[in-house]
C-alpha cells in the first residue's frame, strides 16, 4: 500500500514573495493597460466652447467704479497686494457681490468647509442675479465634492468643469484609475484666479479653504495674492479661456448627475452654516473690512503699466517646447539679477542646477536670500526632505536662508492660534522686478503642474514685496539658518534675549525629523 503524505507547507517568506509578485504583476498590467488605452481611459472634452464676455463702459457696478479711475490712468492697471487672510476673503466676496456680468474662477482646491461654503454662496447669489459663472477646478482634490459641485452646476447660470478628471468619481475604482493613468494623472492644474466682469482679477497663492483666509483655530497659511483692476485683467480672462476650452478639461455634468434636491440641499446648508457659531466671529471680522466702494476707493490701488499675467499652457508635457512655460520666464527673470534676488517659496527644492545658479549669482556680487518653511511649519514632509540636501551647498555658497517658525510666539493669529505655515510664492529682483503667483521653486511647479501669476517691473510694487519678504524673514517669524565653524547646520532664534542657537530642526519632533531623513533617500525629487 502506498502511503499518502501531505506536502510540507510553504515557508511564510515564500508565500509573501509570491503574494508580492502577484500584486506587482497586477500593478504592471494596470499601468500597461493605461498606456495602451489612455485615450479611452481619459474622459473626453465635450463642453461647448465659450469665451470671456466683453467688458462694457458702464454696464455693471464694477464698470462704473473703474471708469473714472481708468480715465485718469490711461493704459495702466490698478494693483494691490493682499497679504492678510481676512482682506483676501473680503476682496473676493465684495467683487463677487459687485459683479453684474461674469465670474470666471480657476482653482487647484476648493474645500468643503466654512470658507468654501461662504464663497460658494456668494457665487450662487451672483448667478441668481443673472451673472454668468464658469468654475474650473483641478480634479485631484475634488474627491467627495461632486454633490456640492453638481448642486451649483444645476443652476442655469453656472457651469463647472474639471481639469484632467477621473472617470471614476470615488472608491476603489478611482484608485485603480490612478494606477492605470499614473503618468498622465500626475499633471495637475495649480492655477489660481478669481475674475469678476473681466475687470478685476485676483491671482496668487491662495486656494479656497479656511486655512488660506485666517479662519482655522490651529494652523493658518501665510499667503499672498495680488488684485489687479483694469486692462491687465483681460490677460487673466484669455488664460482662463485657453484652459476652459482645452482638451484637458471636461464638464462635471459629463461625469456625474445631479438633482434639484442637491441644489436645494446646498442652498439650505450654506444658509445655515453662515449662522453657525463657527462662522459668525469670522464674518464679523470680515465685515469690518467691507465698504460700499471697495475697488473704487478703499484699496489704495497703485496704478502701473508694468504688470502682466502669465501662465503655463493647459497641456504641459515633458518633451514639449518650453519657450512658453512659466519656468522659462521666471528663471530668466531671476538670472537677470545684478544686485539682489529675494525669494519666498514654501516648497523649495532648487535641485543641483538651481543651487549652482543661485550660488553663482552670489559669487558675482548678487545678494540672494530665501524664505521657506521650517520642517515643523512645512505641511509636506517629502518636500522638506528634498530641500534638506541643498541647505549646506546653498549656505556654503553665500545664500541667506530663513525658515518660517511653526509657532509665532509673539503674535496670535485671528482666532488666537499661534500656528503658521508659509504658502506665499513670490520673488523680487534688483528692487524693481518681481513675481507673485502659484509657482513654487520646485520640480513639480517647473515641469508637472500648470502655474500662473503676475510678473511686474515697477519699483513701488517691488518695494512693497520687499517689505513682505523682510517681514517674513524677521526674527519674530523666522529662524536664520547658517553653518558654524565645523560646517554644521545651526538655527538662530534671534527673537530671544539673548539669542539662542539650535542644533536640530527647531520645533520638530523626533518622528518628524526621522521621517524627513528617511524620505530623503527615496527617488522622489522629480515629483516634489
C-alpha positions in Angstrom: 0.0 0.0 0.0 1.2 3.4 -1.0 1.3 5.9 1.9 -0.1 9.4 1.3 1.9 12.2 2.7 0.7 15.8 3.0 3.2 18.1 1.3 5.0 20.4 3.7 3.6 23.9 3.9 5.4 26.6 2.0 7.5 28.8 4.3 5.8 32.2 5.1 8.6 34.0 3.4 7.9 32.2 0.0 4.1 32.9 0.4 4.8 36.6 1.0 7.2 36.8 -2.0 4.6 35.1 -4.2 1.8 37.5 -3.0 4.1 40.5 -3.6 4.8 39.1 -7.1 1.1 38.9 -7.9 0.5 42.4 -6.6 3.4 43.8 -8.6 2.1 41.9 -11.7 -1.3 43.4 -11.3 0.1 46.9 -11.0 2.3 46.5 -14.1 -0.7 45.2 -16.1 -2.8 48.2 -14.9 -0.1 50.7 -15.9 0.4 49.0 -19.3 -3.3 49.0 -19.9 -3.3 52.7 -19.1 -0.6 53.4 -21.6 -2.3 51.3 -24.3 -5.8 52.6 -23.6 -5.0 56.1 -22.4 -7.3 57.8 -24.8 -10.2 55.5 -23.8 -9.5 56.0 -20.0 -9.3 59.8 -20.2 -12.7 61.5 -20.3 -13.3 63.5 -23.5 -13.8 67.2 -23.6 -17.5 67.6 -24.6 -18.2 71.1 -23.4 -19.3 73.7 -25.8 -16.6 76.4 -26.4 -17.1 79.7 -24.7 -15.1 82.9 -24.1 -15.0 85.8 -21.7 -17.8 88.3 -22.1 -16.6 91.6 -23.4 -16.3 94.5 -20.9 -18.7 97.4 -21.2 -18.3 101.1 -20.3 -20.9 101.2 -17.6 -23.0 98.0 -17.5 -22.1 96.9 -14.0 -21.1 98.4 -10.7 -17.5 97.4 -11.3 -17.6 99.0 -14.7 -18.9 102.3 -13.3 -16.5 102.3 -10.3 -13.5 101.7 -12.5 -14.4 104.0 -15.4 -13.2 107.3 -13.8 -10.0 105.6 -12.5 -9.2 104.1 -15.9 -9.7 107.5 -17.5 -7.3 109.1 -15.0 -4.7 106.4 -15.6 -4.8 105.5 -19.3 -3.1 102.3 -20.3 -2.5 101.4 -16.6 -3.9 98.8 -14.2 -4.5 99.2 -10.5 -2.7 96.8 -8.3 -2.6 95.9 -4.6 -1.1 93.0 -2.6 -3.4 91.0 -0.3 -1.3 89.5 2.5 -3.9 89.4 5.2 -6.3 86.5 5.0 -9.4 88.4 6.1 -8.7 91.1 3.4 -8.2 88.4 0.8 -11.6 86.9 1.7 -13.3 90.2 1.7 -11.8 91.1 -1.7 -13.2 88.0 -3.3 -16.6 88.3 -1.6 -17.0 92.0 -2.4 -16.1 91.8 -6.1 -18.4 88.8 -6.4 -21.3 90.8 -4.9 -20.5 93.7 -7.2 -20.2 91.6 -10.3 -23.0 92.1 -12.8 -21.8 90.3 -15.9 -19.5 87.3 -15.3 -17.4 85.4 -12.9 -14.6 83.2 -14.1 -13.0 81.2 -11.3 -10.0 78.8 -11.6 -8.6 76.9 -8.6 -6.5 73.9 -7.6 -8.5 73.3 -4.4 -12.0 74.4 -3.2 -12.5 72.9 0.2 -15.9 71.8 1.6 -15.6 73.9 4.7 -16.9 77.1 6.1 -15.0 79.4 3.8 -15.7 77.2 0.8 -19.4 77.3 1.5 -19.4 81.1 2.2 -17.8 81.9 -1.1 -19.8 79.3 -3.0 -22.9 81.0 -1.6 -21.7 84.4 -2.9 -21.2 82.8 -6.3 -24.6 81.3 -6.2 -26.2 84.6 -5.3 -24.4 86.2 -8.2 -25.8 83.6 -10.6 -29.2 84.3 -9.1 -28.8 88.0 -10.2 -28.1 86.8 -13.8 -24.2 86.7 -13.7 -22.7 84.0 -15.9 -20.4 81.8 -13.7 -17.7 79.5 -15.1 -15.9 77.5 -12.4 -12.8 75.4 -13.4 -11.3 73.1 -10.7 -8.5 70.6 -10.7 -9.9 67.2 -10.1 -7.2 65.7 -7.9 -8.5 67.3 -4.8 -12.2 67.3 -5.8 -12.9 63.8 -4.4 -16.1 63.8 -2.4 -17.1 67.2 -3.7 -19.4 66.0 -6.5 -22.6 66.7 -4.6 -21.6 70.3 -3.9 -20.3 70.9 -7.4 -23.4 69.3 -9.0 -25.7 71.4 -6.9 -24.0 74.5 -8.2 -23.8 73.2 -11.8 -27.5 72.6 -11.8 -28.1 76.3 -11.8 -28.7 77.6 -15.3 -26.1 80.4 -15.0 -23.4 78.2 -13.5 -21.1 75.7 -15.3 -18.3 73.7 -13.6 -15.6 71.9 -15.5 -12.7 69.8 -14.2 -9.1 69.7 -15.3 -7.6 66.2 -16.1 -10.5 64.4 -14.3 -11.1 60.9 -13.2 -13.8 58.9 -15.0 -14.3 57.0 -11.7 -15.5 59.6 -9.2 -14.9 57.7 -5.9 -13.9 54.5 -4.1 -11.7 51.6 -5.2 -12.2 52.2 -9.0 -10.8 55.8 -8.6 -7.7 54.3 -7.0 -7.4 51.7 -9.8 -7.7 54.5 -12.4 -5.0 56.5 -10.6 -2.6 53.5 -11.0 -3.6 53.0 -14.7 -3.0 56.6 -15.5 -0.1 57.1 -13.2 1.9 59.1 -15.8 -0.9 61.3 -17.1 -2.8 61.8 -13.8 0.4 63.4 -12.3 -0.1 66.6 -14.4 -2.3 69.0 -12.4 -3.7 72.5 -12.7 -2.2 74.6 -9.9 -3.5 77.9 -11.3 -5.5 80.3 -9.0 -7.6 83.1 -10.4 -10.8 84.9 -9.4 -12.0 87.2 -12.3 -15.1 89.5 -12.0 -16.7 91.1 -15.0 -13.4 90.8 -16.9 -12.5 94.0 -15.0 -10.9 92.7 -11.8 -8.7 89.6 -11.3 -7.2 88.2 -8.1 -4.2 85.8 -8.7 -1.7 84.4 -6.3 -1.1 81.6 -3.9 -4.4 81.0 -2.1 -6.7 78.1 -2.7 -10.3 78.3 -1.4 -10.4 77.0 2.1 -10.4 78.1 5.7 -6.6 77.8 6.3 -5.9 80.3 3.4 -8.1 83.0 4.9 -7.2 83.0 8.6 -10.3 81.1 9.5 -8.9 78.0 11.2 -8.3 77.7 15.0 -5.0 75.9 14.8 -2.8 76.5 11.8 -3.2 79.1 9.0 -1.2 79.8 5.9 0.8 83.0 5.4 -0.1 83.7 1.8 -0.1 86.4 -0.8 -2.4 87.4 -3.7 -2.4 90.4 -6.0 -5.6 92.1 -7.0 -5.4 93.7 -10.5 -8.1 96.1 -11.8 -8.1 97.3 -15.4 -6.8 96.2 -18.7 -4.4 93.6 -17.4 -7.4 91.6 -16.2 -8.1 90.7 -19.8 -4.9 88.6 -19.8 -6.3 86.5 -16.9 -9.5 86.1 -19.0 -7.5 84.9 -22.0 -5.7 82.4 -19.9 -8.9 81.2 -18.4 -10.5 80.7 -21.8 -7.5 78.7 -23.0 -7.9 76.2 -20.1 -11.7 76.2 -20.3 -11.7 75.2 -23.9 -8.7 72.8 -23.8 -8.8 69.0 -24.3 -7.6 68.6 -20.7 -11.0 69.9 -19.3 -14.3 68.1 -19.0 -17.7 69.4 -17.8 -18.7 67.9 -14.4 -22.1 67.2 -16.0 -20.4 64.7 -18.3 -19.1 62.8 -15.3 -21.8 62.9 -12.8 -25.6 63.6 -12.5 -27.3 66.0 -10.1 -30.8 66.6 -9.0 -32.9 69.6 -7.9 -32.8 68.1 -4.4 -29.0 68.5 -4.4 -29.3 72.2 -5.3 -32.0 72.8 -2.6 -29.8 71.0 0.0 -26.8 73.1 -0.9 -28.8 76.4 -0.6 -30.2 75.3 2.8 -26.8 74.1 4.2 -24.9 77.2 3.1 -27.6 79.4 4.6 -27.4 77.6 7.9 -23.7 77.5 8.1 -23.4 81.2 7.8 -25.4 81.4 11.0 -23.5 78.8 12.9 -21.2 79.7 15.8 -18.2 78.7 13.7 -19.0 81.4 11.0 -20.2 84.3 13.0 -17.0 85.5 14.6 -15.2 85.2 11.3 -17.9 87.1 9.4 -17.8 89.9 11.9 -14.1 90.3 11.3 -14.6 90.3 7.6 -17.5 92.8 7.7 -15.1 95.2 9.3 -13.2 95.2 6.0 -16.3 95.8 3.8 -17.0 99.1 2.1 -19.5 100.2 -0.5 -16.9 101.3 -2.9 -14.2 98.7 -2.3 -12.3 98.6 -5.7 -13.1 102.2 -6.4 -11.6 103.8 -3.4 -10.9 101.7 -0.3 -8.0 99.5 -1.5 -5.4 102.2 -2.3 -4.6 100.8 -5.7 -1.2 101.5 -7.2 -1.5 102.3 -10.9 1.1 100.9 -13.3 1.7 99.8 -16.9 4.4 97.4 -15.8 2.4 94.4 -14.8 1.4 91.3 -16.8 -0.3 88.0 -16.0 1.3 84.8 -17.4 0.5 81.1 -17.2 1.7 77.7 -18.4 -0.2 76.2 -21.3 -3.1 73.9 -20.4 -1.2 70.9 -21.9 2.2 70.9 -20.3 4.1 67.7 -21.0 7.7 66.7 -20.9 9.5 66.9 -24.2 7.3 69.8 -25.4 8.5 73.2 -26.4 9.2 75.0 -23.1 9.6 78.5 -24.5 6.1 79.5 -23.3 6.4 77.7 -20.0 6.3 79.9 -16.9 9.5 78.3 -15.5 11.4 79.6 -18.6 10.2 83.2 -18.0 10.8 83.1 -14.2 14.3 81.6 -14.4 15.1 84.3 -16.9 13.9 87.0 -14.5 15.9 85.5 -11.6 19.0 85.1 -13.8 18.9 88.8 -14.7 19.6 89.9 -11.1 22.6 92.2 -10.8 22.4 93.3 -7.2 19.7 91.4 -5.3 17.3 88.4 -5.5 14.9 87.8 -2.6 12.8 84.7 -2.9 9.8 83.4 -0.9 8.8 79.8 -1.6 7.0 77.4 0.9 8.1 74.3 -1.1 11.7 75.0 -2.1 13.6 72.2 -3.9 16.2 74.0 -6.1 17.9 70.9 -7.5 21.6 70.8 -8.4 21.2 73.3 -11.3 19.2 75.8 -9.3 21.7 75.6 -6.4 24.6 76.1 -8.8 22.8 79.1 -10.3 22.0 80.8 -7.0 25.5 80.3 -5.6 27.0 81.6 -8.9 25.0 84.7 -8.6 26.4 85.3 -5.1 29.9 84.8 -6.4 29.1 87.6 -8.9 28.1 90.0 -6.1 24.3 89.4 -6.0 22.7 89.3 -2.6 20.5 86.1 -2.6 18.0 85.5 0.2 15.4 82.8 0.6 12.4 82.4 3.0 10.9 79.0 3.2 9.2 76.7 5.7 11.0 75.0 8.6 10.3 71.3 8.9 7.8 72.0 11.7 6.0 74.5 9.6 6.0 72.5 6.4 2.8 70.7 5.7 4.5 68.3 3.2 7.4 66.4 4.8 8.5 64.9 1.5 9.2 68.4 0.1 11.3 69.3 3.1 13.3 66.1 2.6 14.0 67.2 -0.9 15.1 70.7 0.3 17.3 69.4 3.1 20.1 68.2 0.9 20.6 71.6 -0.7 20.9 73.7 2.5 24.6 73.2 3.1 25.6 73.9 -0.5 23.5 77.0 -0.6 24.8 78.3 2.7 28.4 77.5 1.8 27.9 79.4 -1.4 26.7 82.5 0.4 23.0 82.3 0.0 21.0 83.5 3.0 18.3 81.1 4.3 15.4 81.9 6.6 12.9 79.2 7.8 9.5 80.2 9.0 8.6 79.2 12.6 5.7 76.9 13.1 4.8 78.8 16.2 4.6 82.6 16.3 5.5 83.3 19.9 4.9 87.0 19.7 1.6 87.5 17.9 -1.5 85.4 17.8 -3.5 84.9 14.6 -7.1 85.8 14.0 -8.6 83.2 16.4 -5.8 83.2 18.9 -3.9 80.5 17.2 -0.1 80.7 17.1 0.3 78.1 14.3 1.6 79.2 10.9 2.8 77.7 7.6 4.2 79.6 4.7 2.3 79.4 1.4 3.4 82.6 -0.4 5.1 82.2 -3.7 7.0 85.3 -4.8 10.3 86.9 -5.6 11.7 90.4 -6.2 14.8 91.2 -8.2 17.0 94.3 -8.0 14.3 96.2 -6.1 12.3 96.6 -9.3 11.1 93.4 -11.0 9.2 90.5 -9.4 6.5 87.8 -9.4 3.5 86.8 -7.2 1.6 83.7 -8.1 1.2 79.9 -7.7 4.7 78.9 -8.8 6.8 77.1 -6.1 10.6 76.9 -6.7 10.5 73.1 -7.1 10.4 70.5 -9.9 6.6 69.9 -9.7 5.8 73.6 -10.4 8.5 73.7 -13.1 7.7 70.6 -15.1 4.5 68.9 -13.9 1.8 71.4 -12.7 0.4 74.3 -14.7 1.1 77.5 -12.9 0.2 81.2 -13.2 0.9 84.6 -11.7 1.7 88.3 -12.1 5.1 89.4 -13.3 5.9 93.1 -12.8 8.5 95.7 -13.5 7.7 98.6 -11.1 9.7 100.0 -8.2 6.7 100.7 -6.0 5.4 97.1 -6.2 9.0 95.9 -5.7 9.3 97.9 -2.5 6.0 96.5 -1.2 7.0 93.0 -2.0 10.5 93.5 -0.4 8.7 94.7 2.8 6.7 91.4 2.8 10.0 89.4 2.4 11.6 91.3 5.3 8.5 90.8 7.4 8.6 87.0 6.8 12.4 86.9 7.4 12.2 88.9 10.6 13.3 87.4 14.0 9.6 87.3 15.1 8.6 85.0 12.3 11.7 83.1 11.1 14.9 81.3 12.1 18.1 82.4 10.5 19.9 79.2 9.2 23.7 79.2 9.0 26.8 77.0 9.1 29.1 77.0 12.1 32.8 76.7 12.0 32.5 72.9 11.8 30.3 73.2 8.8 27.3 72.0 10.8 23.8 73.5 10.4 22.5 75.8 13.0 19.3 77.8 13.5 19.4 81.1 15.3 16.4 82.1 17.4 17.3 85.7 17.3 14.0 86.9 18.8 15.1 85.5 22.2 17.1 87.6 24.6 19.8 86.5 24.5 19.6 84.9 21.0 19.5 81.1 21.1 21.4 78.8 18.8 19.7 75.5 18.0 21.5 72.4 16.7 18.5 70.4 15.3 15.4 71.2 13.3 13.5 73.6 15.6 10.1 72.8 17.0 10.1 69.4 15.1 9.6 66.1 16.9 12.0 63.2 16.7 9.4 61.4 14.5 9.2 64.4 12.1 13.0 64.6 11.8 13.3 60.8 11.3 10.6 60.8 8.7 12.1 63.6 6.7 15.5 61.9 6.7 14.0 58.6 5.7 12.1 60.1 2.7 15.3 61.9 1.7 16.7 58.6 0.4 13.7 57.8 -1.8 13.9 58.8 -5.6 11.1 61.3 -5.3 12.8 64.7 -6.2 11.3 65.0 -9.7 7.8 64.7 -8.2 8.3 67.2 -5.4 
